Amino acid sequence: MTEKEIKSIVSRQRAYYASGATRGVKDRIAILKNLQTAIRDREAELCTALQEDLGKSASEGYMCEIGLTLSELACQIKHLRQWQKPRRRRTDLTNFHGRSFTVREPYGCVLVMAPWNYPFLLCMEPLIGAVAAGNCCVLKPSAYAPATSRVMAELIRLVFPEEYVAVVEGGRKENGALLEERFDYIFFTGGITVGKLVMEKASAHLTPVTLELGGKSPCIIDKTSNLKRAAARLAFGKYLNCGQTCVAPDYLLIDESVKERFLALYVQAIERMYGREPLENPDYGKIINQKHFDRLLGLIDKAKVVYGGEANPDTLQIAPTVMDGVTRRDAVMQEEIFGPILPVITFSRIEQAFAFVRKGEKPLAAYLFSENKKTQRRFLRLLSFGGGCINDTVLHLATSQMGFGGVGYSGMGSYHGKKSFETFTHEKSILQKYTWIDLPLRYAPYKRWKDWLVHLFLR
């Protein structure tokens, strides 16, 4: 798409928003229901596209993308009327006699830029929040997932006029052109490097942003944990989408006294899910492209591989891999892995694990497996991270009841459920004063009795 075409889309969306066509709650609910129906009707096409782009099975495609999107839609449809209502606030004595309340208004024309790893979910969830809030939206899917992008663009065109929601397909050229436009809000999901560029471009217009980034999310297992449960749940979270998940456990910190027992259980968990030949399993996915495939192979130190490590360059697949004896200096610890490689690092005291995590940037997620209540409390108190689980992995983001987002280098802002509605709206604070009385305290000339009353009220 050309720069001129992008400018035209943004201009038409601004005019459409100014017309008030997106503001009616009843109309917003109706179009969200239309989107819900369209997604259900095209479930098979979407699953096929996800399989083509990422090798996802139909089961994983529905569970991790289509189903979660439908769940988010249902939440927004159910609660939108309530969220949109003005909220009464307490009026203090200094503003007697008046009424205080807040109202939510949409930002206007917003940009949603999505990544390739969950190409449907991470486009649709922020879009749903933007539309529910009453905005127009330009949606930019990743060029790395072209099949899903194509199906999604067709679906959006069936539901929305382009002046309401438009899909801009393409690569860096289109990304650059979009970021030169003035939007009222930008929602970006992706890597830290591009996230910094988005924030820089947004600053030219003082455009507010949500950045959903990533980082090296740790998983800590202490000697009190249920090792069998920990093995199964870590393997699920680590190898979901072949590790190409922003909240995937990036590395394992484990008490040295239980490491060997755990790794035996972990291998069993992997083989229960994918068999002894995972590269032959049709339900085991692939790495998105050659560039990322080669990068991941470069992170594997064969001398430290204790399980897996096999790769198929023809299908861009890398088997579930475990590396033991890893240190902070290893290549695999220098960047977010975003692939099916688990580095293992041991500790003898839980304080060492917490200290290790705190030396790095704040991660998007963190996971603890422990039956010790004191350790659980310390995990929450001592470590700063976007969100996470105690005795599980990944599933904290699979709900509309809690916000999802990062902190520090892992991002800013959050969404899901009510948080999405709040993210894409501005809360206006309103004081409505009544005119039957007008207290003279604020007006000059100031007197001693006025000062006395002001000191009485404001303290």
N, C-alpha and C positions, 0 to 999 in steps of 0.2 A: 504494500500500500504506500502511496506517495505522501510526501509531507503535506501537499495541498489537500489531499483527500482526508488526512487526519485532522487538519485544521477545520475542514468543512464539517466533519462529524462533531467535533467539540463545539463549534459555533451553533450547529443545529440543536445539540443537546442543551446548551445554555438557553436557547430560545424556548425549547420545549419545557424546561424546568420553570422558566419565568412565567409560562402560561398557567401554571398551577396544576397541570394534568397529572403530576405524580403525587400530589399531596393528600388526596382523599384516602382515608383509612380503608373504606369499603373497597375502593378500586385497587389498592395495594394488595389486600387479601385476595381479591379475585384473580389478579395476575400471578400471585404466588401459587394459587391453586392450579392455574393453567400450566405453570412451570412444573409443578408436581406431577400432573397428568402426563405432560410431555416426556419427562424423565422415565416414568414407569413404562410408557409406550415404547421407549427406545433403549430399554435395559439391555437387550441382546446386542444391539449395535455398539453400545458403550463398552460392554464386556469384551467384544471382539476387538475393539480399538485398543483397549487397555492391554489385551494379550499381545497385540501387534507391537505396541510401543515398548512394553516392559516385561512381557512374558507372564503377566499375571493370569492366574486361573480365574474362571468365572466366579468361583466361590470367594477368592480373595478380592476380586474386583468389586463384587457386591458388598461384602462385609466392610471393606476399608475405604470405599469411595462412594458408590451409588447409595448404599443403605444409610451411611452416615449423612449424606446430603439430604435424603428424604426425611431422616429424623430431624435434621435442623430445620427443614421447611415446615414440618408439622409443628415444631416448637414455635416458630415465628408466627405462623397462622393462628395458633391457639392463643397466644399471649399479646399479640400486637395491639389490640384495642386497649388493653389495660396499660401497657407500657406507654402508649401515646397520651394518656390522660394527664392533665395538669396535676402537679403534686403540691398539696398544701404544705407550707412551712410555718414554723412558729414565728410570730411577730413580737419583737421585744417592746418593752415599754417606751423606748425612745421613738418608736414609730407609731405610737398611739395617735389616732385610731385608723388602722389600716389592715390590709390583708396581704400576706406574702405567699407566693407560689412560684413554681418553676414549670416551664414548658419546654418540650423538646422540638427542635426544628432541624430538618435535614441541612446538610452543608450545601448541596447544589449538584455540581457535576464532579464526579469522583473517578479516580483511576484505580483499577485493581490489576496488579501485575503478579502473575502466578508462575510457579516453578514446574519442572517436568516430572518430579518423583511421584506426586499424586495429582496428575494433571487435571482430573475432573473435580475431585473434592476441593482442592486448594484454589480452584477458580470459582466454584459454585458457592462455597460457604460464605466467603466475604461478599460475593455478589448478592446473595440472599439477604444478608444484613443491610447492604446498601439500598436495595429496593424496598425492603420492609421499612426502612427509615424514611423513604420518600425521595431518594436521590435519583438522578440519571447516572449512568455508569458506562465507562469505556473499559472493556475487559481485554487484557493482553495475556493470552496463554503462551506457554513456552513453545518455541520452534522445535525443541528436542523431542516433543511428543506429538508428531503431526497427525497421526490417525485420530487420536482423542480430540485434538484441537479442531479437526475438520468436522467430526460428528457433533461436537459441542457448539460450534459456530452455526451449523444447520439448525440445531435445536433452539438456540437463542433467537435466530431469525424467525422461527415459527411462532414464538411466544411474544417477542417484543418488537415494536418498530425501532429502527436504527437510531432515531432521535431520542429514544428512551434508554435502550441498552445496545451497545455496539461491540462487536468482537473485531479486534485488529490482530490479524495473524501476521507472522513474519519473525524476523530476527533482530539483530542489533540495530539495524537502520531504523526499523519501526520503533524500537525501544527508545532510541535517541530522540526521534521526532516527538514521541509522546511526552518525554520528560522536558522538552522545550515549551510545551503548552502549559497554560495556567489552569490548574485544576483546583477545586476547593478542598480536596482531601486525596491523599495517595495512600494506598494499602499495598505494601510490597511483601512478598514471601520469597526468600532466596538466600544467597550467600552474603557474607559480611562485606566483601569487596564491592559488590554491586549495591548493597544496602547503603554504603557510605556515599556512593554516587547519587543514588535516589535522594538521600537527605540533602546533599549539596545542591542538587537541581531544585528541590522543593524550597530551599531557603531563599532562592531568588524572588519568590512570590510570597514568602512566609506561609507556605502551605503546610498544614499539619500532616503528620505521617504516622502510620503504624508500620513497624518493621518487624516481621517474623523471620528471624535469622536461624542460627544454629549453634554449633560449638561441640566441645568434646564432653558429652553427657556421661557421667560415671555411674557404674553399678557397684555397690559395696555389699559384700556378703561377710557377715561375722560368724563366729563359731557357734552361736545359738540358733542360727537360722534352720529352717526346714529345707535341707539340701535338695531333696527330690523336687519339692515345689519350686524352689529357686532355679533349679536346672531347667525345668520345663518352661517356666515363665520368662527366664532370660533368653533361652533359645528362640522362643516365639518372638519376643521383641527385637532381638538382634537380627534375625534372618527374614523377618517380614519385609516383603518387597526387596529381598536380597540386601538388606541393610541400608537401603536408600530411603531412609526415613529420618526426618530432622530430629526426632526425639528417640531414635534408636540408642540403646546402650552402646556407647562408643568404646569403652574399655572396662575391664573388671578389676576391682580391688578386692582381694580376698584374704581372709585370715590364713596364714601359712599352715596352721594345724588341720585345716579341713580341705585344703586345695586338692589333694590327690583324690579324695573321696568325691569331691564335687565334680572334678573333670570327668571322672568315669561316668557319673550320672548325667553329665552334660552331653557327652558323646551319645549315650543311650537316647536322650531326648531328641537330639538332632536326627538320629537314625529312625526313631519312631515317626517323625514328621516327614522326612524326605527319603528314607531308605539309605542303604549303604552306598548307593550310586546316585547321589542327588542330581548329577548332571544328566542322568537318564530319566529323571522324574518330570513328567509333563507339567506338574503343578509348581515346579521350582522355576523362578523367573530368571531374568537376565539383567546385565548391566546396560544402562541406557544407550551408550555409544562407545566407539573405539577409544576416544580420548579418555573417558573415565575408566574403561577397562584397563588400559595401559597404565594409568595413574595408580590404580589399585594393585596391580601386579608389582609395581615399583615399591609399594609399601610392605610387601611380604618378604620377611627375612627367612629364607628356607631353613637356615640353621636353627631357628627358634620355633618352627612349625611342629606342633605335636599332634595335630589332627587336620585333615583336609589339605587345602592348598592346590588342588587340581583346578585346571582352567581349560576352557574350550574356546579358542579364538574365533572359530567359525560361528558359534552361537552367542559369543560375548558372555559366557557364563563362568562364574568362579564359585567353586564349592564352598560350603561353610568351613571356615578356617579358624583354628585356634593357635595363637602364638604364646608360648610361655617364656618366662625369664626376661620379660620386657622391662626396659627402664625408660625414664623420661627422655633420654637422649636418642632413642630409636626413631627412625623415620615415621613409623606408624603413630607415634605420639606427637608429631609436629603439626598435624592438621586434622580436621574432622575427617573421619574415615569414609563415611557414607558408602559402605559396602560390607560384604559378609565376612569381615575379619575381626576377631576378638583378641585383643592383647590382654594378657593376664599379668598382674602385678601383685605381689604378696605384701602383707604387713603382719606384724606380731602384736600390735596394740591398735585399737580402733582410732586412737588419737592420730596415729600416723596416716591413716586413710583420710581422715578429715583434713589434715594438714596438706596432704598431697593435692586434694581437690582445690583447696583455698589458694594454692600457689598459682593456679591457672586462672583464666578468665571465667566469669560467671557463666555456667552452661544453661542451655535451654531446658534441660531436664536433669534430674538426678534420682537414683533408685537405691533403696536400702532393703536388704533382706536381713531381718533380725527379729527375734522374739523378745529381746530385752527392751523393756519400756523406757528405761533411762537412755539407752542408745538411740532409740527412736526420737525421743525428745531432743537430744543433743544434735542429731542429724538435722532436724527442723530449725534449731536455734543457730547452729554454727555455720551452716552452708547456705549460700545465696544462689538461687537458681529459679528458672521460670516457673516450673511446676514439676511434679513427679509422683512417685508411688512409694509406699512402704509395703514390701512383700508382693510386688508385682512390677510390671514394666509397661510403658506406652499407653495403657488404657485410660489414664487420667484425661487424655484429650478427646476420648470418644464419648463425650457427654455435652449436652446443651445446658446443663445446670451449673457449670463452672466455666469461668473464663480461661482462655489459653493464650499464653504469650511469654515473652522472654524478659530478661533484665540485663542491663549492661551490654556487653558485646553480643549477647544472644537475642537482643531486640528490645522493642519498646511498644507498649500498647497491648491490648488483648481483644479477643473476640470469642464467639460461640454464644448462642442463646441471647439473653438480655444484654450481655457485654457487646455483642455485635450491633444491636440496636443503639446502644449508648455510644459505641465507637463512631458510628456514621451519623450521629446527631450532635448538635450543640445544645447545651442546657442553658436556657435563658432564665435569669432570676428577675422576678417582677414584684414590685411593691405597689399595690393599689391603695392610695390614700383616699379617705372620705373627707368631704368638704364641710360637714356640719360643725367641725371644730378645728381650730388651728392653734396649737400651743406656741406661745411667743418666745420660748427659750432660745431658739436659734437666731433670732433676729436682733440686730443692733438697734438701739444702744444696749450694751451688756451691763447688767446690774449685779450687785452682790447676791441677791436672792436667786437670780438666774444661775450664777456660778454654783451656788449651793445645790440647786436642783440637778444641774448637769453632773456635778460630782456624785450626787446620789444615784443617778441613773447609770453613769458610765464609770464603773469600777469593777 
